[in-house]
Amino acid sequence: MVQQAVEAYGLRLFTQVLGWEVGPAQILMALVKRNLRDKHTHAYVKEVVVYGRKPLHHK
């Protein structure tokens, strides 16, 4: 799933926002996807989880 998003969002970012040509952007996205598949690379992401609960109404 992440690999599909890399190409979709990455190509838009690099071509439309940063002004890259499509060819070099596709090459970079292919390298990024290859690195994502590499089992020796471990990505760590800091996450914040917030959860709530509806208050119980006691009668």
C-alpha positions in Angstrom: 0.0 0.0 0.0 2.8 2.4 0.9 4.6 1.6 -2.3 1.5 2.6 -4.4 1.1 5.8 -2.5 4.8 6.7 -3.0 4.3 6.9 -6.8 1.0 8.6 -6.7 1.9 11.3 -4.2 5.5 11.5 -5.0 5.0 12.1 -8.7 2.5 14.8 -8.0 4.8 16.5 -5.5 8.0 16.3 -7.6 6.4 17.2 -11.0 3.7 19.7 -10.1 5.0 21.3 -6.9 8.8 21.1 -7.3 8.8 21.4 -11.1 10.7 18.2 -11.9 10.4 16.4 -15.3 8.3 13.2 -15.2 11.3 10.9 -16.2 13.6 11.8 -13.3 10.7 11.8 -10.9 9.8 8.2 -12.0 13.3 7.1 -11.5 13.4 8.5 -8.0 10.1 6.9 -7.2 11.4 3.5 -8.4 14.5 3.9 -6.1 12.3 4.8 -3.2 10.0 1.8 -3.8 13.1 -0.5 -4.0 14.3 0.9 -0.7 10.9 0.3 0.9 11.1 -3.4 -0.1 14.6 -3.8 1.3 14.3 -6.0 4.5 17.5 -4.4 5.9 15.9 -1.0 6.1 13.8 -0.3 9.1 11.6 2.8 9.2 10.5 4.2 12.5 7.5 6.5 12.7 6.5 8.5 15.7 2.8 8.2 16.2 0.3 9.9 18.6 -2.9 8.0 19.3 -5.8 9.8 20.8 -9.0 8.0 21.7 -12.1 9.0 23.5 -15.2 7.4 24.9 -18.7 8.7 25.0 -19.7 9.3 28.7 -22.1 6.9 30.2 -25.5 8.4 31.3 -26.5 7.0 34.6 -30.1 7.3 35.7 
